[in-house]
């Protein structure tokens, strides 16, 4: 078989004649490493190799005539069916949410969408850097599908730019606001107080199970986390302020989660962060008149509390589970549980 540039087809000899072939489309495959297999369009019977090579361009043009440009959303739907078996459902959900931000372009023919159009959607989506990065990836994959399907020649999404905007700053809750929340008596109010004194991200906080709680003669702590290597197995001693909350949660029967959601029938399940944001946090903040604070403010509250207390930056990084602690760990001694407890005991 003669090697030719990608997308131009190739030729091979079959018996005494030569055959030209191009990739017509791709289909899912369980035997291929890539998860896809090519479906070929061929034309044989050429006496000379050169004639077969020249015919590849005719096959390509015929294929393009058979595959007129479709709308952006049509291409996304077809690409989704092809790509979804290769990745997790959670990953595909991320692509779906990212594609939703291209709504102004959904029903535009893909050959009429320029890089400027895509960039405008990304720059004006109103979301953070992670969402904009996912938008760029999603657009790139869909446009690549359209190129492979011969609807377009160029991938307009390949040079999109993600502006390095400043990291969002979330205002911490004040001590007065924490006291308001604690005194409200509302369901899940103690969850918010606990979030302020443990410093975990809401998503990892609600994933904690009773098996993640440890108690020794000297200290009680929660071990675990998500997102970075520094955060996945970090140890956070439980400050005195919330020990009664933790003990109360551990005594609840019928659930393995420390901070579960409880439905109207009394059944427990893992608390979804979206549910917490919409049906727990927002109604309580509105009721108490607390404005400008979001669930992630609790993590900033914790960071603010440990900022000015005595202790090394290394120990504070360990409590926060920051990824840059990995660099610190390579050059300094590891943090002991006693040192972390001494630091967390100062949190008031």
C-alpha positions in Angstrom: 0.0 0.0 0.0 1.3 3.4 -0.9 1.3 6.1 1.9 -0.4 9.4 1.0 -1.1 12.5 3.1 -4.0 12.2 5.6 -7.4 12.8 4.0 -6.3 12.1 0.4 -7.0 8.4 0.3 -4.6 5.6 -0.7 -4.3 2.8 -3.2 -3.4 -0.8 -3.1 -3.0 -3.7 -5.5 -5.6 -6.4 -5.7 -4.6 -9.1 -8.2 -3.5 -7.6 -11.4 -5.2 -4.2 -10.9 -5.1 -1.3 -8.6 -7.8 0.0 -6.2 -8.4 3.5 -5.0 -10.0 4.1 -1.6 -10.9 6.9 0.8 -12.5 6.9 4.3 -16.2 7.5 3.9 -17.0 7.7 7.6 -16.1 6.2 11.0 -18.1 3.9 13.2 -17.7 2.8 16.8 -15.6 -0.4 17.3 -15.0 -2.6 20.3 -11.9 -4.1 18.8 -10.0 -0.9 17.8 -7.8 0.8 20.3 -9.2 4.2 19.3 -12.8 2.9 19.7 -13.4 3.7 16.0 -13.1 1.9 12.7 -13.0 3.3 9.2 -15.7 2.6 6.6 -14.1 2.8 3.2 -15.3 3.9 -0.2 -13.5 2.1 -3.0 -13.1 2.0 -6.8 -11.0 -0.8 -8.4 -10.0 -2.1 -11.8 -7.2 0.3 -12.6 -4.4 -1.0 -14.7 -1.9 1.6 -13.4 -1.1 2.7 -9.9 -1.1 6.3 -11.0 -4.6 6.1 -12.4 -5.8 4.8 -9.1 -4.1 7.6 -7.2 -5.6 10.2 -9.5 -9.1 8.7 -8.9 -8.8 9.3 -5.1 -9.6 13.0 -5.7 -12.7 12.0 -7.6 -13.9 9.8 -4.7 -13.2 12.7 -2.3 -15.2 15.2 -4.4 -18.1 12.7 -4.8 -18.1 12.2 -1.0 -18.3 16.0 -0.4 -21.2 16.2 -2.8 -22.9 13.4 -0.7 -22.2 15.2 2.6 -23.5 18.8 2.4 -22.8 21.0 5.5 -25.2 20.5 8.4 -26.0 22.8 11.3 -23.8 23.0 14.3 -26.3 21.2 16.5 -26.8 18.4 13.9 -23.1 17.8 13.9 -22.9 17.9 17.7 -25.7 15.3 17.9 -24.1 12.9 15.4 -20.7 13.4 17.0 -22.2 12.7 20.4 -23.5 9.4 19.3 -20.2 8.4 17.9 -18.0 9.7 20.7 -20.1 8.8 23.8 -19.1 5.1 24.0 -15.5 6.2 24.3 -15.8 8.3 27.4 -17.7 8.4 30.7 -21.2 9.7 31.1 -19.9 12.5 33.3 -17.4 13.6 30.6 -20.2 13.7 28.0 -22.4 15.8 30.4 -19.6 18.3 30.6 -19.4 18.5 26.8 -23.2 18.9 26.6 -23.1 21.8 29.1 -20.2 23.5 27.2 -22.0 23.1 23.9 -25.1 24.8 25.4 -23.1 28.1 25.6 -22.9 28.1 21.8 -26.6 28.5 21.5 -26.6 31.5 19.1 -24.8 29.2 16.6 -26.7 26.0 17.1 -28.8 26.3 13.9 -26.2 27.8 11.7 -24.6 25.7 9.0 -21.2 24.7 10.1 -19.5 25.9 7.0 -20.8 29.4 7.8 -19.4 29.5 11.3 -16.0 31.2 11.7 -13.4 31.2 14.4 -14.6 34.8 15.3 -18.1 33.5 15.9 -16.9 30.7 18.2 -14.6 33.1 20.0 -17.4 35.5 20.6 -19.5 32.8 22.3 -16.6 31.8 24.5 -15.6 35.3 25.5 -19.3 36.2 26.4 -20.4 33.0 28.1 -20.1 34.6 31.5 -18.4 31.5 33.0 -15.0 30.7 34.4 -11.9 29.5 32.7 -12.7 25.8 33.1 -16.0 26.2 31.3 -14.4 28.3 28.5 -11.7 25.7 28.1 -14.3 23.0 27.8 -16.1 25.0 25.2 -13.0 25.2 23.1 -12.4 21.4 23.4 -16.0 20.7 22.5 -16.1 23.0 19.5 -12.8 21.5 18.3 -14.1 17.9 18.5 -17.4 18.7 16.7 -15.6 20.7 13.9 -13.1 17.8 13.5 -16.0 15.5 13.0 -17.4 17.8 10.3 -14.0 17.8 8.6 -13.7 14.0 8.7 -17.3 13.9 7.3 -16.1 16.2 4.4 -18.7 18.9 5.2 -15.9 21.4 5.7 -12.2 21.6 4.8 -10.8 23.6 7.8 -11.4 23.2 11.6 -12.3 26.8 12.6 -12.0 25.9 16.3 -8.4 24.8 16.3 -6.9 28.3 17.2 -9.5 29.6 19.7 -8.1 31.6 22.6 -8.9 31.3 26.3 -8.2 34.5 28.1 -6.3 34.0 31.3 -8.8 36.0 33.5 -8.2 36.6 37.2 -9.4 33.9 39.6 -12.7 34.6 41.1 -12.6 36.0 44.6 -15.3 34.9 46.9 -16.0 37.1 50.0 -15.7 35.0 53.2 -18.5 34.8 55.7 -18.1 37.0 58.8 -18.2 35.6 62.3 -21.5 37.4 62.8 -23.0 35.8 59.7 -21.8 32.3 60.8 -23.5 32.9 64.2 -26.7 33.9 62.3 -26.6 30.7 60.3 -26.0 28.6 63.3 -28.8 30.2 65.3 -31.3 30.0 62.4 -32.3 26.4 63.3 -32.8 25.7 59.6 -32.3 22.2 58.2 -28.7 21.9 56.9 -27.6 25.1 58.7 -25.0 23.1 60.6 -23.6 21.9 57.3 -22.8 25.4 56.3 -21.1 26.1 59.7 -19.1 22.8 59.3 -18.0 23.9 55.8 -16.6 27.1 57.3 -14.5 25.2 59.8 -13.2 22.4 57.6 -12.3 24.3 54.5 -13.3 21.6 52.0 -14.9 22.3 48.6 -18.6 21.7 48.8 -18.4 18.8 46.3 -15.8 16.9 48.4 -17.5 17.9 51.7 -20.8 16.2 50.7 -18.9 13.1 49.5 -17.4 12.3 52.9 -18.6 9.1 54.5 -18.4 8.0 58.1 -15.4 5.8 57.2 -13.5 9.1 56.4 -13.8 10.1 60.1 -10.9 9.1 62.4 -10.5 9.5 66.1 -7.4 9.0 68.2 -6.7 9.7 71.9 -5.5 13.2 71.0 -7.4 14.3 67.9 -10.5 13.8 65.7 -10.0 14.4 62.0 -11.4 13.8 58.5 -9.2 12.4 55.9 -9.8 12.7 52.1 -10.7 15.1 49.4 -10.6 15.5 45.6 -9.2 17.5 42.7 -5.4 17.5 43.3 -2.9 15.0 44.6 -2.2 17.3 47.5 -5.9 17.4 48.4 -7.0 13.8 47.9 -5.6 12.4 51.1 -5.2 15.4 53.3 -5.9 15.3 57.0 -8.1 18.1 58.5 -8.4 18.0 62.3 -11.9 19.0 63.5 -12.0 22.3 65.4 -13.7 22.4 68.8 -16.4 24.7 67.4 -17.9 22.0 65.2 -17.2 18.8 67.2 -20.8 18.6 68.4 -22.0 18.9 64.8 -19.8 16.1 63.6 -20.7 13.8 66.6 -24.4 14.5 65.9 -24.0 13.7 62.2 -22.1 10.4 63.0 -24.9 9.3 65.2 -27.5 9.5 62.4 -28.6 6.0 61.3 -29.6 5.0 57.8 -26.7 6.6 55.9 -23.0 6.2 55.3 -22.6 9.9 54.5 -21.7 12.4 57.2 -23.5 15.2 55.5 -26.3 13.6 53.5 -29.5 15.0 51.9 -32.7 13.8 53.5 -35.8 13.7 51.4 -39.4 14.0 52.6 -39.7 10.3 53.3 -36.7 10.4 55.6 -34.5 8.6 53.1 -30.8 9.7 52.9 -28.6 10.1 49.9 -25.5 12.0 48.8 -26.2 15.7 48.7 -25.9 17.0 45.1 -24.1 20.3 45.1 -26.6 21.8 42.7 -29.4 20.9 45.0 -27.5 22.4 47.9 -26.8 25.6 46.0 -30.3 26.2 44.8 -32.5 24.8 47.6 -30.4 25.1 50.7 -27.9 27.9 50.4 -29.8 30.5 48.4 -33.1 30.3 50.4 -31.2 30.5 53.7 -29.1 33.5 52.6 -32.2 35.3 51.4 -34.0 34.6 54.6 -31.1 35.9 56.8 -30.4 38.9 54.5 -26.8 37.7 53.8 -25.8 39.0 50.3 -22.8 38.6 48.0 -21.9 35.1 49.4 -21.8 31.8 47.5 -21.3 28.3 48.8 -17.6 28.5 47.8 -17.3 31.4 50.2 -17.1 28.8 53.0 -13.7 27.6 51.8 -12.5 31.2 51.6 -13.9 31.7 55.2 -11.7 28.8 56.4 -8.7 30.2 54.5 -9.3 33.6 56.0 -9.5 32.1 59.5 -6.1 30.3 59.2 -4.4 33.2 57.5 -3.5 35.1 60.6 -3.0 32.4 63.2 0.4 31.0 64.2 1.7 28.3 62.0 3.9 27.6 59.0 2.7 28.1 55.4 3.5 24.4 54.8 1.0 23.4 57.5 -1.7 25.8 56.2 -1.2 24.5 52.6 -1.7 21.0 53.9 -5.0 22.0 55.6 -6.2 23.6 52.5 -5.1 20.8 50.2 -3.4 23.1 47.7 -1.5 21.4 44.9 1.6 23.5 45.5 2.1 21.7 48.8 3.6 18.9 46.7 6.6 21.1 45.9 6.9 22.1 49.6 6.8 18.4 50.6 9.8 17.5 48.3 12.1 20.0 50.1 10.8 20.1 53.7 9.8 17.6 56.4 6.3 16.3 56.3 3.6 17.7 58.5 2.6 15.7 61.6 -0.9 15.2 62.8 0.1 16.9 66.1 1.2 20.0 64.1 -2.0 20.1 62.2 -4.0 19.8 65.3 -2.1 22.6 67.0 -2.9 24.8 64.0 -6.6 23.9 63.8 -7.1 24.4 67.6 -6.4 28.1 67.1 -9.4 28.5 64.8 -12.2 30.3 66.6 
